[in-house]
């Protein structure tokens, strides 16, 4: 089963890095991307991704606001929500989890964990075409 991913990140270089990180995850496909809350809300509603990767600080809002708006409008959250941020405070971590995030990673020190989580999540899906590498 295909792992469809929507990325919400206001920094183009970071967004490109996220796209690159998920590109070698078997059965994964980025179905959309946005830099601001409004376009993300519309894009997620339109594409119905299975995975949402988002930043805390966005243009005209925040990732937490996006998650709250999704719930307030009756949208179902994707099955996997991953927050990546340069603001890895306990308050943001708690707020992210309270809004439905499954994972919360610091961009500076945990960026590679995004790919690892996607590989693990994909491996639990029926028809998964890849294998988790345990290193050399």
Chimera marker file (.cmm) of the C-alpha trace (Angstrom):
<marker_set name="trace">
<marker id="1" x="0.000" y="0.000" z="0.000" r="1" g="1" b="0" radius="0.5"/>
<marker id="2" x="1.378" y="3.389" z="-1.000" r="1" g="1" b="0" radius="0.5"/>
<marker id="3" x="2.560" y="5.715" z="1.746" r="1" g="1" b="0" radius="0.5"/>
<marker id="4" x="1.324" y="9.130" z="0.592" r="1" g="1" b="0" radius="0.5"/>
<marker id="5" x="3.037" y="12.078" z="2.276" r="1" g="1" b="0" radius="0.5"/>
<marker id="6" x="2.200" y="15.775" z="2.552" r="1" g="1" b="0" radius="0.5"/>
<marker id="7" x="4.979" y="18.143" z="3.700" r="1" g="1" b="0" radius="0.5"/>
<marker id="8" x="4.305" y="21.479" z="5.403" r="1" g="1" b="0" radius="0.5"/>
<marker id="9" x="7.499" y="23.505" z="5.772" r="1" g="1" b="0" radius="0.5"/>
<marker id="10" x="8.111" y="27.200" z="5.072" r="1" g="1" b="0" radius="0.5"/>
<marker id="11" x="11.823" y="26.842" z="4.314" r="1" g="1" b="0" radius="0.5"/>
<marker id="12" x="12.420" y="25.694" z="0.720" r="1" g="1" b="0" radius="0.5"/>
<marker id="13" x="15.824" y="24.109" z="1.482" r="1" g="1" b="0" radius="0.5"/>
<marker id="14" x="14.377" y="22.134" z="4.417" r="1" g="1" b="0" radius="0.5"/>
<marker id="15" x="11.341" y="21.117" z="2.342" r="1" g="1" b="0" radius="0.5"/>
<marker id="16" x="13.670" y="19.838" z="-0.390" r="1" g="1" b="0" radius="0.5"/>
<marker id="17" x="15.722" y="17.979" z="2.209" r="1" g="1" b="0" radius="0.5"/>
<marker id="18" x="12.554" y="16.317" z="3.534" r="1" g="1" b="0" radius="0.5"/>
<marker id="19" x="11.514" y="15.313" z="0.019" r="1" g="1" b="0" radius="0.5"/>
<marker id="20" x="14.975" y="13.839" z="-0.517" r="1" g="1" b="0" radius="0.5"/>
<marker id="21" x="14.832" y="11.997" z="2.820" r="1" g="1" b="0" radius="0.5"/>
<marker id="22" x="11.575" y="10.255" z="1.918" r="1" g="1" b="0" radius="0.5"/>
<marker id="23" x="12.498" y="9.580" z="-1.714" r="1" g="1" b="0" radius="0.5"/>
<marker id="24" x="14.241" y="6.313" z="-0.921" r="1" g="1" b="0" radius="0.5"/>
<marker id="25" x="11.466" y="4.994" z="1.333" r="1" g="1" b="0" radius="0.5"/>
<marker id="26" x="9.799" y="2.140" z="-0.557" r="1" g="1" b="0" radius="0.5"/>
<marker id="27" x="6.197" y="2.787" z="-1.631" r="1" g="1" b="0" radius="0.5"/>
<marker id="28" x="6.388" y="6.404" z="-0.418" r="1" g="1" b="0" radius="0.5"/>
<marker id="29" x="5.280" y="9.340" z="-2.551" r="1" g="1" b="0" radius="0.5"/>
<marker id="30" x="5.043" y="13.036" z="-1.721" r="1" g="1" b="0" radius="0.5"/>
<marker id="31" x="1.562" y="14.109" z="-2.848" r="1" g="1" b="0" radius="0.5"/>
<marker id="32" x="1.836" y="17.755" z="-1.901" r="1" g="1" b="0" radius="0.5"/>
<marker id="33" x="3.670" y="20.475" z="-0.078" r="1" g="1" b="0" radius="0.5"/>
<marker id="34" x="2.878" y="23.839" z="1.445" r="1" g="1" b="0" radius="0.5"/>
<marker id="35" x="4.594" y="26.686" z="3.279" r="1" g="1" b="0" radius="0.5"/>
<marker id="36" x="1.584" y="28.208" z="5.064" r="1" g="1" b="0" radius="0.5"/>
<marker id="37" x="-1.378" y="27.008" z="7.113" r="1" g="1" b="0" radius="0.5"/>
<marker id="38" x="-4.153" y="27.945" z="4.672" r="1" g="1" b="0" radius="0.5"/>
<marker id="39" x="-2.587" y="26.252" z="1.645" r="1" g="1" b="0" radius="0.5"/>
<marker id="40" x="-1.665" y="23.240" z="3.792" r="1" g="1" b="0" radius="0.5"/>
<marker id="41" x="-5.226" y="22.868" z="5.053" r="1" g="1" b="0" radius="0.5"/>
<marker id="42" x="-6.542" y="22.933" z="1.481" r="1" g="1" b="0" radius="0.5"/>
<marker id="43" x="-3.815" y="20.614" z="0.184" r="1" g="1" b="0" radius="0.5"/>
<marker id="44" x="-4.223" y="18.030" z="2.929" r="1" g="1" b="0" radius="0.5"/>
<marker id="45" x="-7.986" y="18.031" z="2.487" r="1" g="1" b="0" radius="0.5"/>
<marker id="46" x="-7.603" y="17.579" z="-1.267" r="1" g="1" b="0" radius="0.5"/>
<marker id="47" x="-4.873" y="14.903" z="-1.221" r="1" g="1" b="0" radius="0.5"/>
<marker id="48" x="-5.871" y="12.941" z="1.924" r="1" g="1" b="0" radius="0.5"/>
<marker id="49" x="-2.290" y="11.817" z="2.692" r="1" g="1" b="0" radius="0.5"/>
<marker id="50" x="-1.522" y="8.942" z="5.013" r="1" g="1" b="0" radius="0.5"/>
<marker id="51" x="1.445" y="10.874" z="6.471" r="1" g="1" b="0" radius="0.5"/>
<marker id="52" x="1.765" y="14.543" z="7.397" r="1" g="1" b="0" radius="0.5"/>
<marker id="53" x="5.220" y="15.999" z="8.060" r="1" g="1" b="0" radius="0.5"/>
<marker id="54" x="5.097" y="19.553" z="9.375" r="1" g="1" b="0" radius="0.5"/>
<marker id="55" x="7.113" y="22.312" z="10.980" r="1" g="1" b="0" radius="0.5"/>
<marker id="56" x="6.032" y="24.269" z="14.057" r="1" g="1" b="0" radius="0.5"/>
<marker id="57" x="6.804" y="27.761" z="12.710" r="1" g="1" b="0" radius="0.5"/>
<marker id="58" x="5.098" y="28.492" z="9.376" r="1" g="1" b="0" radius="0.5"/>
<marker id="59" x="4.232" y="31.539" z="7.329" r="1" g="1" b="0" radius="0.5"/>
<marker id="60" x="1.060" y="33.046" z="8.765" r="1" g="1" b="0" radius="0.5"/>
<marker id="61" x="0.670" y="30.490" z="11.540" r="1" g="1" b="0" radius="0.5"/>
<marker id="62" x="2.052" y="27.313" z="13.007" r="1" g="1" b="0" radius="0.5"/>
<marker id="63" x="1.922" y="23.571" z="12.592" r="1" g="1" b="0" radius="0.5"/>
<marker id="64" x="0.010" y="23.349" z="15.857" r="1" g="1" b="0" radius="0.5"/>
<marker id="65" x="-2.578" y="25.768" z="14.502" r="1" g="1" b="0" radius="0.5"/>
<marker id="66" x="-2.864" y="23.632" z="11.371" r="1" g="1" b="0" radius="0.5"/>
<marker id="67" x="-3.557" y="20.494" z="13.423" r="1" g="1" b="0" radius="0.5"/>
<marker id="68" x="-6.122" y="22.357" z="15.537" r="1" g="1" b="0" radius="0.5"/>
<marker id="69" x="-7.861" y="23.718" z="12.425" r="1" g="1" b="0" radius="0.5"/>
<marker id="70" x="-7.967" y="20.266" z="10.877" r="1" g="1" b="0" radius="0.5"/>
<marker id="71" x="-9.736" y="18.913" z="13.927" r="1" g="1" b="0" radius="0.5"/>
<marker id="72" x="-12.036" y="21.951" z="14.236" r="1" g="1" b="0" radius="0.5"/>
<marker id="73" x="-13.223" y="21.520" z="10.646" r="1" g="1" b="0" radius="0.5"/>
<marker id="74" x="-13.873" y="17.806" z="11.136" r="1" g="1" b="0" radius="0.5"/>
<marker id="75" x="-10.930" y="16.615" z="9.041" r="1" g="1" b="0" radius="0.5"/>
<marker id="76" x="-9.378" y="13.347" z="10.080" r="1" g="1" b="0" radius="0.5"/>
<marker id="77" x="-5.701" y="13.547" z="10.851" r="1" g="1" b="0" radius="0.5"/>
<marker id="78" x="-3.461" y="11.357" z="8.722" r="1" g="1" b="0" radius="0.5"/>
<marker id="79" x="-2.501" y="8.037" z="10.310" r="1" g="1" b="0" radius="0.5"/>
<marker id="80" x="1.009" y="9.348" z="10.970" r="1" g="1" b="0" radius="0.5"/>
<marker id="81" x="1.852" y="12.956" z="11.934" r="1" g="1" b="0" radius="0.5"/>
<marker id="82" x="5.509" y="13.941" z="12.291" r="1" g="1" b="0" radius="0.5"/>
<marker id="83" x="6.558" y="17.350" z="13.599" r="1" g="1" b="0" radius="0.5"/>
<marker id="84" x="10.060" y="18.614" z="12.741" r="1" g="1" b="0" radius="0.5"/>
<marker id="85" x="11.219" y="21.854" z="14.307" r="1" g="1" b="0" radius="0.5"/>
<marker id="86" x="14.072" y="24.124" z="15.270" r="1" g="1" b="0" radius="0.5"/>
<marker id="87" x="12.142" y="24.807" z="18.493" r="1" g="1" b="0" radius="0.5"/>
<marker id="88" x="12.267" y="21.485" z="20.361" r="1" g="1" b="0" radius="0.5"/>
<marker id="89" x="10.925" y="22.803" z="23.655" r="1" g="1" b="0" radius="0.5"/>
<marker id="90" x="8.901" y="20.681" z="26.057" r="1" g="1" b="0" radius="0.5"/>
<marker id="91" x="5.924" y="23.032" z="25.595" r="1" g="1" b="0" radius="0.5"/>
<marker id="92" x="5.936" y="22.585" z="21.809" r="1" g="1" b="0" radius="0.5"/>
<marker id="93" x="6.440" y="18.831" z="22.192" r="1" g="1" b="0" radius="0.5"/>
<marker id="94" x="3.429" y="18.573" z="24.518" r="1" g="1" b="0" radius="0.5"/>
<marker id="95" x="1.264" y="20.838" z="22.354" r="1" g="1" b="0" radius="0.5"/>
<marker id="96" x="2.163" y="18.811" z="19.260" r="1" g="1" b="0" radius="0.5"/>
<marker id="97" x="1.284" y="15.514" z="20.920" r="1" g="1" b="0" radius="0.5"/>
<marker id="98" x="-1.911" y="16.998" z="22.365" r="1" g="1" b="0" radius="0.5"/>
<marker id="99" x="-2.936" y="17.985" z="18.816" r="1" g="1" b="0" radius="0.5"/>
<marker id="100" x="-2.330" y="14.501" z="17.436" r="1" g="1" b="0" radius="0.5"/>
<marker id="101" x="1.336" y="14.337" z="16.462" r="1" g="1" b="0" radius="0.5"/>
<marker id="102" x="2.853" y="10.879" z="16.735" r="1" g="1" b="0" radius="0.5"/>
<marker id="103" x="6.481" y="12.045" z="16.589" r="1" g="1" b="0" radius="0.5"/>
<marker id="104" x="8.334" y="15.269" z="17.401" r="1" g="1" b="0" radius="0.5"/>
<marker id="105" x="11.883" y="15.744" z="16.122" r="1" g="1" b="0" radius="0.5"/>
<marker id="106" x="14.539" y="18.442" z="16.432" r="1" g="1" b="0" radius="0.5"/>
<marker id="107" x="15.696" y="19.417" z="12.927" r="1" g="1" b="0" radius="0.5"/>
<marker id="108" x="19.243" y="19.999" z="14.147" r="1" g="1" b="0" radius="0.5"/>
<marker id="109" x="19.843" y="16.642" z="15.811" r="1" g="1" b="0" radius="0.5"/>
<marker id="110" x="17.041" y="14.242" z="14.819" r="1" g="1" b="0" radius="0.5"/>
<marker id="111" x="16.318" y="14.968" z="11.160" r="1" g="1" b="0" radius="0.5"/>
<marker id="112" x="17.282" y="11.449" z="10.044" r="1" g="1" b="0" radius="0.5"/>
<marker id="113" x="14.645" y="9.974" z="12.342" r="1" g="1" b="0" radius="0.5"/>
<marker id="114" x="11.937" y="11.110" z="9.910" r="1" g="1" b="0" radius="0.5"/>
<marker id="115" x="13.142" y="8.579" z="7.332" r="1" g="1" b="0" radius="0.5"/>
<marker id="116" x="13.525" y="5.891" z="10.007" r="1" g="1" b="0" radius="0.5"/>
<marker id="117" x="9.945" y="6.388" z="11.227" r="1" g="1" b="0" radius="0.5"/>
<marker id="118" x="8.640" y="6.215" z="7.662" r="1" g="1" b="0" radius="0.5"/>
<marker id="119" x="10.546" y="2.988" z="7.031" r="1" g="1" b="0" radius="0.5"/>
<marker id="120" x="9.197" y="1.457" z="10.242" r="1" g="1" b="0" radius="0.5"/>
<marker id="121" x="5.653" y="2.624" z="9.510" r="1" g="1" b="0" radius="0.5"/>
<marker id="122" x="5.825" y="1.345" z="5.944" r="1" g="1" b="0" radius="0.5"/>
<marker id="123" x="7.157" y="-2.033" z="7.072" r="1" g="1" b="0" radius="0.5"/>
<marker id="124" x="3.984" y="-2.551" z="9.122" r="1" g="1" b="0" radius="0.5"/>
<marker id="125" x="1.761" y="-2.004" z="6.065" r="1" g="1" b="0" radius="0.5"/>
<marker id="126" x="0.347" y="-4.794" z="3.879" r="1" g="1" b="0" radius="0.5"/>
<marker id="127" x="2.215" y="-5.164" z="0.608" r="1" g="1" b="0" radius="0.5"/>
<marker id="128" x="5.322" y="-3.341" z="1.800" r="1" g="1" b="0" radius="0.5"/>
<marker id="129" x="8.044" y="-3.657" z="-0.841" r="1" g="1" b="0" radius="0.5"/>
<marker id="130" x="11.096" y="-2.705" z="1.210" r="1" g="1" b="0" radius="0.5"/>
<marker id="131" x="13.215" y="-3.854" z="4.061" r="1" g="1" b="0" radius="0.5"/>
<marker id="132" x="14.592" y="-1.923" z="6.985" r="1" g="1" b="0" radius="0.5"/>
<marker id="133" x="18.351" y="-1.762" z="6.780" r="1" g="1" b="0" radius="0.5"/>
<marker id="134" x="20.156" y="-2.355" z="10.015" r="1" g="1" b="0" radius="0.5"/>
<marker id="135" x="23.413" y="-0.935" z="8.721" r="1" g="1" b="0" radius="0.5"/>
<marker id="136" x="26.499" y="-2.389" z="7.022" r="1" g="1" b="0" radius="0.5"/>
<link id1="1" id2="2" r="1" g="1" b="0" radius="0.2"/>
<link id1="2" id2="3" r="1" g="1" b="0" radius="0.2"/>
<link id1="3" id2="4" r="1" g="1" b="0" radius="0.2"/>
<link id1="4" id2="5" r="1" g="1" b="0" radius="0.2"/>
<link id1="5" id2="6" r="1" g="1" b="0" radius="0.2"/>
<link id1="6" id2="7" r="1" g="1" b="0" radius="0.2"/>
<link id1="7" id2="8" r="1" g="1" b="0" radius="0.2"/>
<link id1="8" id2="9" r="1" g="1" b="0" radius="0.2"/>
<link id1="9" id2="10" r="1" g="1" b="0" radius="0.2"/>
<link id1="10" id2="11" r="1" g="1" b="0" radius="0.2"/>
<link id1="11" id2="12" r="1" g="1" b="0" radius="0.2"/>
<link id1="12" id2="13" r="1" g="1" b="0" radius="0.2"/>
<link id1="13" id2="14" r="1" g="1" b="0" radius="0.2"/>
<link id1="14" id2="15" r="1" g="1" b="0" radius="0.2"/>
<link id1="15" id2="16" r="1" g="1" b="0" radius="0.2"/>
<link id1="16" id2="17" r="1" g="1" b="0" radius="0.2"/>
<link id1="17" id2="18" r="1" g="1" b="0" radius="0.2"/>
<link id1="18" id2="19" r="1" g="1" b="0" radius="0.2"/>
<link id1="19" id2="20" r="1" g="1" b="0" radius="0.2"/>
<link id1="20" id2="21" r="1" g="1" b="0" radius="0.2"/>
<link id1="21" id2="22" r="1" g="1" b="0" radius="0.2"/>
<link id1="22" id2="23" r="1" g="1" b="0" radius="0.2"/>
<link id1="23" id2="24" r="1" g="1" b="0" radius="0.2"/>
<link id1="24" id2="25" r="1" g="1" b="0" radius="0.2"/>
<link id1="25" id2="26" r="1" g="1" b="0" radius="0.2"/>
<link id1="26" id2="27" r="1" g="1" b="0" radius="0.2"/>
<link id1="27" id2="28" r="1" g="1" b="0" radius="0.2"/>
<link id1="28" id2="29" r="1" g="1" b="0" radius="0.2"/>
<link id1="29" id2="30" r="1" g="1" b="0" radius="0.2"/>
<link id1="30" id2="31" r="1" g="1" b="0" radius="0.2"/>
<link id1="31" id2="32" r="1" g="1" b="0" radius="0.2"/>
<link id1="32" id2="33" r="1" g="1" b="0" radius="0.2"/>
<link id1="33" id2="34" r="1" g="1" b="0" radius="0.2"/>
<link id1="34" id2="35" r="1" g="1" b="0" radius="0.2"/>
<link id1="35" id2="36" r="1" g="1" b="0" radius="0.2"/>
<link id1="36" id2="37" r="1" g="1" b="0" radius="0.2"/>
<link id1="37" id2="38" r="1" g="1" b="0" radius="0.2"/>
<link id1="38" id2="39" r="1" g="1" b="0" radius="0.2"/>
<link id1="39" id2="40" r="1" g="1" b="0" radius="0.2"/>
<link id1="40" id2="41" r="1" g="1" b="0" radius="0.2"/>
<link id1="41" id2="42" r="1" g="1" b="0" radius="0.2"/>
<link id1="42" id2="43" r="1" g="1" b="0" radius="0.2"/>
<link id1="43" id2="44" r="1" g="1" b="0" radius="0.2"/>
<link id1="44" id2="45" r="1" g="1" b="0" radius="0.2"/>
<link id1="45" id2="46" r="1" g="1" b="0" radius="0.2"/>
<link id1="46" id2="47" r="1" g="1" b="0" radius="0.2"/>
<link id1="47" id2="48" r="1" g="1" b="0" radius="0.2"/>
<link id1="48" id2="49" r="1" g="1" b="0" radius="0.2"/>
<link id1="49" id2="50" r="1" g="1" b="0" radius="0.2"/>
<link id1="50" id2="51" r="1" g="1" b="0" radius="0.2"/>
<link id1="51" id2="52" r="1" g="1" b="0" radius="0.2"/>
<link id1="52" id2="53" r="1" g="1" b="0" radius="0.2"/>
<link id1="53" id2="54" r="1" g="1" b="0" radius="0.2"/>
<link id1="54" id2="55" r="1" g="1" b="0" radius="0.2"/>
<link id1="55" id2="56" r="1" g="1" b="0" radius="0.2"/>
<link id1="56" id2="57" r="1" g="1" b="0" radius="0.2"/>
<link id1="57" id2="58" r="1" g="1" b="0" radius="0.2"/>
<link id1="58" id2="59" r="1" g="1" b="0" radius="0.2"/>
<link id1="59" id2="60" r="1" g="1" b="0" radius="0.2"/>
<link id1="60" id2="61" r="1" g="1" b="0" radius="0.2"/>
<link id1="61" id2="62" r="1" g="1" b="0" radius="0.2"/>
<link id1="62" id2="63" r="1" g="1" b="0" radius="0.2"/>
<link id1="63" id2="64" r="1" g="1" b="0" radius="0.2"/>
<link id1="64" id2="65" r="1" g="1" b="0" radius="0.2"/>
<link id1="65" id2="66" r="1" g="1" b="0" radius="0.2"/>
<link id1="66" id2="67" r="1" g="1" b="0" radius="0.2"/>
<link id1="67" id2="68" r="1" g="1" b="0" radius="0.2"/>
<link id1="68" id2="69" r="1" g="1" b="0" radius="0.2"/>
<link id1="69" id2="70" r="1" g="1" b="0" radius="0.2"/>
<link id1="70" id2="71" r="1" g="1" b="0" radius="0.2"/>
<link id1="71" id2="72" r="1" g="1" b="0" radius="0.2"/>
<link id1="72" id2="73" r="1" g="1" b="0" radius="0.2"/>
<link id1="73" id2="74" r="1" g="1" b="0" radius="0.2"/>
<link id1="74" id2="75" r="1" g="1" b="0" radius="0.2"/>
<link id1="75" id2="76" r="1" g="1" b="0" radius="0.2"/>
<link id1="76" id2="77" r="1" g="1" b="0" radius="0.2"/>
<link id1="77" id2="78" r="1" g="1" b="0" radius="0.2"/>
<link id1="78" id2="79" r="1" g="1" b="0" radius="0.2"/>
<link id1="79" id2="80" r="1" g="1" b="0" radius="0.2"/>
<link id1="80" id2="81" r="1" g="1" b="0" radius="0.2"/>
<link id1="81" id2="82" r="1" g="1" b="0" radius="0.2"/>
<link id1="82" id2="83" r="1" g="1" b="0" radius="0.2"/>
<link id1="83" id2="84" r="1" g="1" b="0" radius="0.2"/>
<link id1="84" id2="85" r="1" g="1" b="0" radius="0.2"/>
<link id1="85" id2="86" r="1" g="1" b="0" radius="0.2"/>
<link id1="86" id2="87" r="1" g="1" b="0" radius="0.2"/>
<link id1="87" id2="88" r="1" g="1" b="0" radius="0.2"/>
<link id1="88" id2="89" r="1" g="1" b="0" radius="0.2"/>
<link id1="89" id2="90" r="1" g="1" b="0" radius="0.2"/>
<link id1="90" id2="91" r="1" g="1" b="0" radius="0.2"/>
<link id1="91" id2="92" r="1" g="1" b="0" radius="0.2"/>
<link id1="92" id2="93" r="1" g="1" b="0" radius="0.2"/>
<link id1="93" id2="94" r="1" g="1" b="0" radius="0.2"/>
<link id1="94" id2="95" r="1" g="1" b="0" radius="0.2"/>
<link id1="95" id2="96" r="1" g="1" b="0" radius="0.2"/>
<link id1="96" id2="97" r="1" g="1" b="0" radius="0.2"/>
<link id1="97" id2="98" r="1" g="1" b="0" radius="0.2"/>
<link id1="98" id2="99" r="1" g="1" b="0" radius="0.2"/>
<link id1="99" id2="100" r="1" g="1" b="0" radius="0.2"/>
<link id1="100" id2="101" r="1" g="1" b="0" radius="0.2"/>
<link id1="101" id2="102" r="1" g="1" b="0" radius="0.2"/>
<link id1="102" id2="103" r="1" g="1" b="0" radius="0.2"/>
<link id1="103" id2="104" r="1" g="1" b="0" radius="0.2"/>
<link id1="104" id2="105" r="1" g="1" b="0" radius="0.2"/>
<link id1="105" id2="106" r="1" g="1" b="0" radius="0.2"/>
<link id1="106" id2="107" r="1" g="1" b="0" radius="0.2"/>
<link id1="107" id2="108" r="1" g="1" b="0" radius="0.2"/>
<link id1="108" id2="109" r="1" g="1" b="0" radius="0.2"/>
<link id1="109" id2="110" r="1" g="1" b="0" radius="0.2"/>
<link id1="110" id2="111" r="1" g="1" b="0" radius="0.2"/>
<link id1="111" id2="112" r="1" g="1" b="0" radius="0.2"/>
<link id1="112" id2="113" r="1" g="1" b="0" radius="0.2"/>
<link id1="113" id2="114" r="1" g="1" b="0" radius="0.2"/>
<link id1="114" id2="115" r="1" g="1" b="0" radius="0.2"/>
<link id1="115" id2="116" r="1" g="1" b="0" radius="0.2"/>
<link id1="116" id2="117" r="1" g="1" b="0" radius="0.2"/>
<link id1="117" id2="118" r="1" g="1" b="0" radius="0.2"/>
<link id1="118" id2="119" r="1" g="1" b="0" radius="0.2"/>
<link id1="119" id2="120" r="1" g="1" b="0" radius="0.2"/>
<link id1="120" id2="121" r="1" g="1" b="0" radius="0.2"/>
<link id1="121" id2="122" r="1" g="1" b="0" radius="0.2"/>
<link id1="122" id2="123" r="1" g="1" b="0" radius="0.2"/>
<link id1="123" id2="124" r="1" g="1" b="0" radius="0.2"/>
<link id1="124" id2="125" r="1" g="1" b="0" radius="0.2"/>
<link id1="125" id2="126" r="1" g="1" b="0" radius="0.2"/>
<link id1="126" id2="127" r="1" g="1" b="0" radius="0.2"/>
<link id1="127" id2="128" r="1" g="1" b="0" radius="0.2"/>
<link id1="128" id2="129" r="1" g="1" b="0" radius="0.2"/>
<link id1="129" id2="130" r="1" g="1" b="0" radius="0.2"/>
<link id1="130" id2="131" r="1" g="1" b="0" radius="0.2"/>
<link id1="131" id2="132" r="1" g="1" b="0" radius="0.2"/>
<link id1="132" id2="133" r="1" g="1" b="0" radius="0.2"/>
<link id1="133" id2="134" r="1" g="1" b="0" radius="0.2"/>
<link id1="134" id2="135" r="1" g="1" b="0" radius="0.2"/>
<link id1="135" id2="136" r="1" g="1" b="0" radius="0.2"/>
</marker_set>
